[in-house]
Amino acid sequence: MAIISPFTKQQLLPQEEKLEIARHKSELFIGIPKETSYQERRICLTPDAVNSLTYQGHRVMIEAGAGESSSYSDKEYANAGAEITSDTNKVFSCPMLLKVEPVSLAEIEMMNPNSIIISAIQIKTRKKTYFEALAKKKITALALEYIKDEDGSYPAVKSLSEIAGTASVLIAAELMITNEFGKGLLFGNITGVPPTDVVILGAGTVGEFAAKTAIGLGANVKVFDNSIRKLRRLQNNLNQRIFTSTIQPKSLLKALRRCDVAIGAMRGKERCPVIVTETMVEHMKRGAVIVDVSIDTGGCFETSEVTSHEKPTFVKNNVLHYCVPNIPSRYSKTASLSISNIITPYLLQIAEDGGIESAIRCNNGLKNGVYLYHGILTNKAIGDWFDLPNSDINLIVF
């Protein structure tokens, strides 16, 4: 009778099935072209972010001068390990592209098939041809404003809203100094001098950060919004009680007549609702300042008209209006740092997971940012808006 050794017995026993679970890292090759959109001064990655990517073996190619308007030189990027080129076509031929603004149709032509693009989408400024051009090249596209965080918030939208809210008060403070009606007026609460009265329309992130900044400068703040939930959250986040109200024409007019600064921070599903009529503006103080942050979606003051960073203001009914879209671009370095801080961890995660396909399987927040997957439209809202066929990404990637 043969004797089976303990070692052989162990081999004959049923064994656990071991599945391959390790993910192989991938090396990214990222192209960052120079922003060509009007008034756009930001860049997606700072030199420090580029350094963290190149340190881990990834390649970053940047078009010469892309960071200059954000106060980052080509030398800083080169020292961080980036490849600098003056050849725009070469940058757009990279497998992955990062842009702040959406790519133009001419830029899509320069892209290679099956490339990846991460940028803003700015749905209200897009046309059907934009999505058709991307689909033709089987591009995988992610929108910065659609990417979600672990808590379900939209980090890029929130961060830029924080900048816009803070900036709106700082811009108003500047305008009160240079305003032809009230030249030399300080925004703040100085002993013996009545504090500045500020009215804020909207209790979202923009309104919250505008209120924080105005309160920090010693102003009296009144916030109007039709959402009690948002007003309550604002009170809690500010850690102090301020005047809040739903939007009632009579009480709003009373507040506008007394205020020195009015800030529009309303949002709408499509166009921002007009809250302040021209008649209400006519009743405002001579020399009062309006900063309409909502101008990106049409503006919430009836008297608002789009202006530019070069000519940011106009006077109507003796009230100074500031209606520049894309306020964060005015603070290009801060905004670039903010975008870079948001996008870099996602890039590292994509590499760690072995590519975009694996990354969006593992990260629902990143998956939410995908609106085109290898040329297939995966966003129902975009499909309905432009009458384009679309598929549920969960049925494609699982």
DOROKOL-163413 format. One record per residue: x, y, z negated of N, C-alpha, C, CB in turn. Coordinates in steps of 0.05 Angstrom, whole numbers, plus 5000, padded with zeros to 4 digits. Glycine has a CB too. Layout:
// residues N
XYZXYZXYZXYZ ...
This chain:
// residues 398
501749765000500050005000501850255000498150004975 501250435019502950675021502250864999502550815049 504350984988504051194967504151464980506251164945 501951624974501851904985502952094965498851984993 504852244973506152434955504152664947508652554967 504552784924502853004916502853234936503753124889 505153274950505353494970503453434993508253524979 503553175002501853095025498853105017502452805034 498253024992495453044982494453334984495252944953 496153514976495453804976494753895005497653974964 496453785024495953865052493353755062498253765069 492453515052490053385062487553505051490153095056 487753655028485453775016484353995034486053884988 481654045034480554275049481854535041477554285046 482654695060483954955055482055185062486654975070 482555415048481055655055481855745083481555885035 479855835098480455945125481456235121477955935144 483756285132484956555129484556705156487956535122 483056925154482457085178484457305180479657195177 485057385204486857605209485457875203487957605238 486358005182484958255174486858495177483958235146 489358445182491258665183490758825209494158555183 490859085207490559255230493259365238488559495224 493759355263496359445273496259745278497259295299 498259885267498360175271498860235300500560295253 497760465309498360545336499860815335495660585352 501360855356502861105358501161305375505661065371 500761545364499161745378500961915396497661915358 499862005418501262205435499262425439502262075463 499662645425497662865423498663105439497162945394 496863215456497363455471495763685460496863415500 497063915456495764155446496164385466496764235418 494264435484494564655503494064925491492664615527 494865125505494365405496491365465500496165605512 490165595480487365665482487065895502486165755454 485165865521484766075541482066215539484965945569 480366115521477766245518477966525507475966075499 476166695515476166975506476067005476473867125519 477967155465478167215436478966985419475467315427 479666755430480466525414483466545408479766265428 484166545382486966585374487966355356487266845359 486266155352487065945333488465715347484565845318 489665535331490865295341490165065322493965325344 489964825332488964595316490864495295488164375334 493464505301495464395282497564605275496764145293 498264625250500464795241503064645244500064895212 505364775244507964635245508264425223510264835243 507264475199507464275177505864025184506464395151 503564065196501963825204503363675226499163915213 504563815245506063685267508363525255507063895287 509663645235511963505222511063245209513263685201 508663245196507763005182507062785203505263065165 506262865226505562675248508062565261503762805269 509962745268512362645281514162485262514062895292 514062545236515562395216514662105216515162525188 512162055222511061785222511161655250508261785212 512761785268513261655294511361735316513161365291 509561925312507662015333508962245349504962105320 507962275374508962485391506862705393509562365420 507862955393506163185396507363365417505763345368 505863425438506763605459505063855458506563465487 506364085456505064345454505764525477505664475427 503764655489504364845510505665095498501664925524 507765185511509265415502507365655496511365495522 507765775472506166005465503465945453505766185488 502765695450500065615440499665715411499765315441 501765745395501365825367501966115362503065655350 502766265382503666545377501466715365504566665403 498966695374496866865364496066795335494466855382 497066555326496666475298499166515281495666185296 501066665293503666725280505466475276503166855253 505166285294506966045294508566055320505365785291 511266045317512966065341513565785353515666205334 514365785378515165535391517465405376515965585420 519265565365521565465350520665305325523465695342 518565415311517565275287516465005295515365445274 515064995317513964735326516164545335511864775349 518164655349520364485358521864375334522264655376 522264535314523664445289521964235275524164685270 519364235279517564045266517463785282514764155263 518863775305518963535321517163525345518263305304 515863745351514063755375515763795400511963985372 514563705422515763755449514363995460515463505468 515964195468514864445478515164445509516264695466 512964505523513064515552511464755562512064255564 512264865585510765075598508864965620512665285611 508964695623507364565644504664485632508864315654 502564635639499864595628498864315636497964805638 499364235661498463975671499563745654499263935700 502163785646503463575630502163545603506463645626 501363765591499963755565497263615568499564035553 495763685589493063565593493163275602491563725613 495563175609495762895616496262715592498062855636 496462835568496962675543494462505538497562865519 494762265526492462095520490462205500493461835509 491362385482489562515463490062815464490062405434 487862965465488063255466486663385442486863365492 487863595431486663745410486264035419488363735384 483764135416483164415423481264525403482064435452 481364785399479364925382476864955398480465195372 477065085422474765125439474364885457475165385457 471964845468471464625486473164655511468464605494 473764435524475264445549473564555571476364155557 474764695590473264795614473164585635474565055625 471564625656471364435678474064405692469164515698 475564625694478164615707480164455690479364905711 479864475664481664325646480964025646481464435618 478363965649477563685651478763555675474463655652 478963705697480263605722483163515717480163815744 484463655699487363595693487663355675488663835680 485563275661485663055642485762785657483363055623 487162585644487262315655484762165647489762175645 483861975664481561805656482061665630480961605678 479961615615480061475589481661625567481261205593 481961885570483262045549481362095526484262315561 482462195504480962265480481162575476481862115455 478962705472478962995466477563045440477663155489 478963195422477663285397477663585398479263165371 475263705397475063995399472264075388475464105428 471764335387469064415382467364355407468964725375 464764345404463064295427461364545434461164055422 460564695413458964945417456664885437460765175427 454864715428452764605445451164815460450964435428 450665045447448965245459450365385483448265455439 452965355485454465475508455165275530456965615498 454465025526455064815545452964795567455364535531 453864675589451964615612452064325618452764795637 450164225632449963945639452463845654447463895656 453564015671455963945686458363875669456664165705 458463995645460663945626460663645618460464125601 458363545610458163265602458463075625455463215588 457463155648457762985672460662955681456063095695 462163175678465063175686466662995666466163455685 465963015640467362845621466662545625466562925592 464062495631463162215635464462095660460062215638 464862255680466062165705468862055700466162385726 470262185681473062095675473161895652474762335669 470761815643470561615621472061715596471761345630 471661965590472962085566471562015541473062395569 473061975519471961955492472262225479473361715475 469962345471470062615461468862635433468562805480 470262775415469262815388468963115383471262695367 466763195370466263475364467063525335463263545369 468663735331469563805304467163865286471464045305 465163995297462864075280460963845274461364295294 461363615286459663385281460863185262458863245307 463563205257464963015240464063065211468063045242 463362845197462362865170464462775150459862695167 464162885125465862805103464562585088466463045084 465962475067464862255051462162335038466862175029 461862595031459362675017457162755037460062904999 457662715063455562775083455663055093452862715071 457563225083457663495093459463505118458963685071 459363735131460963775156463363955149459163905179 465763835144467963995134468864225152470363805130 468964185178469864405196467864635195470164295225 465364575196463264785196463364935169460464675200 463664785147463664905120466065085117463564685099 468364985125470865135121470765405137473264975130 469865395162469765635178467565825168469365565207 465465715156463365875144464366025119460865705137 466065885104467366005081468966255089469065805065 470566215111472166435121470466665130474066345144 468366595146466566805157465166955134464466685175 464266815113462866945091464767135076461866735072 467067045069469067215055469867445073471567045048 470367395098471267605117469067815120471967485144 466567745120464367935125464468165105461667805125 465068105080465168305059467768475062465068175031 469968345069472468485072472368675096474868285076 470968585117470568755141468868995133469268595164 466668945118464969165110466469365093462469055093 468269265075469869445058471669615075471569275038 472769505096474469645115472969865129475769455135 470569785138468869975154467870205137466569835166 467470155111466570375093468770585090465770255066 471270505093473470695091473670865116476170545086 473370725139473770865165471170965178475170685184 468970885166466270965177466171275178464070855159 465371375202465171665207463171795187464371725235 461171645177459171765159460171775130456571605161 461571555122462371545093465371495090460771325079 466971635106469871595106471071615078471171795125 472571415071473971415045472371295022474671695038 470171165028468471035007469670765000465571015017 470270724974471470474965469270274958473170524940 469670034968467769814962468569704935467869594984 467069764914467769654888466369814866470769664884 466669714841465369834818467469974801463969614801 467670234806469570404791468070544769470970604811 469370564746468070694722466970964729470070714699 464471004723463171264729462071294757465071474723 462671094774461671104802459670884806464071084822 457370934818455370724822456570504840452870844835 456070254833457070034849455770014876456669764834 457169894895456169854922453869654921458369754941 451669714936449469534938449669364963446769694937 449569104960449868924983447468744986452468754980 446368725009444168545015445168325034441668695028 444668075026445567845042443167685051447567665026 442967645076440767485087441767205093439567615113 440867015077441766735081443266645056443466715106 442566405046443866305022445466045028441766245000 446366025053448065795060450865845052447865735090 452765705064455665735057456666015063457365525072 455866125086456766405093455666595072455666485121 453166575065451966755045453166725018448966705043 453766475010454966414984457666544981455166114980 459366515002462066625000462066935004463866495021 460167035018459867325020459067434992457767405041 457267294979456367374952458767364932454067204942 460267144933462567114915464567344918463966844919 465167404943467067624949466067894940467767624978 463467944946462268204939462168234909459468224951 461368024895461268034865464068074854460067764854 466067944866468867974857469768264860470667794873 468668404879469468684883467668874866469268764912 465768764851464168924833461569034844465769154824 460668914866458269014879455768904866458268944909 453469044869450868934863449968764887448769164855 449168514883448568344906445668244904450468094906 444268254927441568144929441667954953439468374933 440667704948440667504968437767424975442267254959 437267415001434567335011434767085028433267565027 432966895023432766655039430066525034435166455032 428966385053426366265049426565985037424866245076 428965885032429365625020429965664990431665465034 428065584973428565604944430865414936425965524929 431065194949433265004943435965134947432964744960 436265274970438765404975439365634956438765525004 437265784949437566004929438465894902434966164927 437165664894437865544868440765444868435965314862 441565314890444265214893446265444892444665054919 445565674905447265904905447766004876446066124922 445566034861445666124834447565944817442866134820 447265684821448865484806451865504814447865204811 452365534840455165554849456465804841455265524880 454966024838456166274830456566294800454366504839 455166104786455466104756454466364743458266054749 452766504756451566744744448966804758453566984746 447266944744444667014755444867274771442567044732 443967264796443867504813440967524823445967494836 440367744836437767784848437467604872437368084856 435467434872434867264895431967284901435766964890 431267254926428367274934427867134960427567574936 425467044963424666944989424267195007421966774988 424167155033424067385051421167485054425167295079 420667695039418067845040418668115051416767865011 417368195074418068445087418168685069415968495109 416268705050416168935032418568955014413568935015 419268725000421568734982424168744997421568474964 424268635021426768645037427268935046426568465062 425069065055425369345064426269525041422669455075 425269475017426069634993428969594988424369544969 429969344990432869294985434569415007433368984984 433669405032435269515054435469815053433969435081 433369955043433370245041435470335021430670345033 436070175001437970254980440870154985437070144954 441169955003443769825005445869985021443469555018 448369935015450670055030451569855052452970125011 451269595046452169395065449969175067454869265055 449369095092447568865097449068655113444968965111 448968415104450368195118448367985128452468065099 448467925153446667725165448067455165445867805194 446967265151448166995149445966775152449666965122 444066835169441866635174442666445196439366785181 441466205194441866005215439065915225443465755204 439065815249436665705261437265455277435265915279 435265295283435665055298436765115326433064885300 435665315338436565405364437565685363434265375386 435665885364436566165360436066245331435066345380 437866405321437466515294434966695294439966675285 433266665273430866835272431567125266428966725250 430067305279430467595273428967665248429467775298 430367735227429267795201428768095197431067685179 430668255207430568545203429868675229433368655192 427568815229426668955253428169225256423668995252 427869335280429169595285427969815266428869685314 425469785261424069985242425369965215421069925240 425969725205427369695179430069825180427569395172 431569795202434269905205434070215204435669815231 431970325216431570615216431270725188429070685233 430270555169429870645142432370615124427570495129 434470495136436970455120438470725116438770255133 440270725097441870965091443471055116443670925067 443871305119445671405140448471315133445471715143 449771175151452571085146452670815133453971285127 450470675129450470405119451870215140447570305112 452769995130454269805148452769545150457169755137 452369445175451269185180453469005192448869205200 453868775179455668575190453968325197458068495170 453468285222451668065230453267815238449868155254 453867645218455367395222453767205240456067265195 451067235240449267065255449267125285446467085245 450867315293450867395322451667165340452767635326 453166965329453866725344451466585356455466535326 449166605341446766475350444466675355445766265329 445266925362443267125370442967355352440666995373 443767325326443567535307440867555293444067795320 440867635267438367655252437467945248438667515225 438868135260438068415261437168475290440368615252 434868595292433768655319435668845334430968775317 437169015320438869215332441669105339439269445314 442168845333444868725338445368685368445168465323 447868745376448768695403451568585401448768965421 452268395417454868265415457168465421455068025435 459168465403461468635407463968455408461768855384 466268575411468768425413470768505392470068455441 472868345388474968415368476368675376477068185366 476368735402477668985411475969225406478368965442 473269195410471369415404469169295387470169545431 469669275361467969115344465369255334469469035320 465269515336462969655323461469845343463869815299 458969905335457470115349455470225328455869995374 454570465334452670605316449870605329453570885309 447870525313445070525323443370605299444170255334 441670805303439970915282441571005257437970705273 443971125263445771225242446871005224444371435226 446770755233447770525218450070395235445570315211 452370345222454570225236454269925237457270295221 454369815261453969525265456669385273451869475287 457169165260459468995268458268725276461568955243 458468655302457168415312459068255330454668495329 461368175319463368025333462867725329466168105325 462367565350462267275346464967165339461167135372 464966935327467466795321469266965302468966735346 468167055280469667205260472167065251467867275236 472166795246474566665236477066705254474066375233 476566755280478866795299480367055292477766805328 479067235279480367485270482567425249478367685258 482067215233483967115213485166855223482567085185 486466875246487266635261489166445245488666715286 490966555229492766375215491366225193495066545202 489566365178488066235157486166025169486366435141 484866095191483065905204484565665215481466045227 486965715227488565495237489465305215491065605252 490265415193490965245169488665075161491965425146 486265195160483865055152483164825170481565255150 483164885197482564675217484664455215482464795245 487164535213489364335212489164155187492064485211 488464265165488064105140485863905143487564285117 483763975158481563795162482163575182479063955172 483463645204483863455226486163265222484263605252 488263355208490663185205490062915191492763335189 488662915169488062645156486562455175486362685131 484762575192483362405211485262285232481062565225 487162445241489162345261490862125249490962575270 491662165224493261955211491661705206494362055184 489061735201487261505197486861355223484561595186 486561505245486261375272488761205278485861595294 491061315272493561165277493760925259495961345272 493060955233493160735213491260505221492460845185 488960585232486960375239487560245266484260505240 489460355280490260225306488960345330489559935305 487860585328486660715351483860815345486560535375 482760965364480161095359477960885356479461285382 478060665372475860465370475660355342476460235390 477960265331477960155304477160365283480760035297 478160615287477660825267474760885265479261075275 473260905287470460965285468760735275469461065313 469860495277468560265265468660285235469759995274 470960375225471460385196470460645183474460355191 470160855198469461115186466961225199471861315190 464761215184462261315195462161615200459961245176 463761765183463862055187465162125213465462175163 467361975220468662025245466961935268471361875246 465561715264463661605285461561815291462361345276 460661965271458562165275459562385293457762275248 462162425294463362635312463462565341466062705302 463162305347463362205375460862275390463961905376 461062425412458762475429459062345457458262775431 461462265463461962115488463861895481463062295511 463261645489464961415484465561285510463661215463 468061315520468861205546466861285568469160905545 466061545566464261655587461261605582464961535613 460561455561457761405554456861615533457361115544 454761765540453761955521452461815497451662145534 453361875473452361735449450861915430454661605435 450362165438448962355421446162405432450562615418 444062315417441362335427440462625431439462195408 441262805412440463085413441463205439441463235389 443963145446445163255471443663135495448163195473 443162875494441662745515438962875520441362455510 437462925498434863045501435063335511433363045474 437063485501437363765508437963795538439763885491 439663625549440563645577439263445595443563635578 437363285585436063085600438162885613434363205623 439862775595441862585604441362325590444762695597 441962095604441661835591443661805569441961605612 442861675547444661645524444261375511444361875504 446261285496446161035482446861075453447960825495 445860905435446560915407449360795404444460755390 451160955392453960865389454160615372455561085377 452260575354452260335337451760075353450160355314 450560105376450159875394452559825412447659915411 454360015413456759995430459159915413457360255445 459460045390461659995372460559875346463260265366 461259625340460359505316462359305306457659365320 
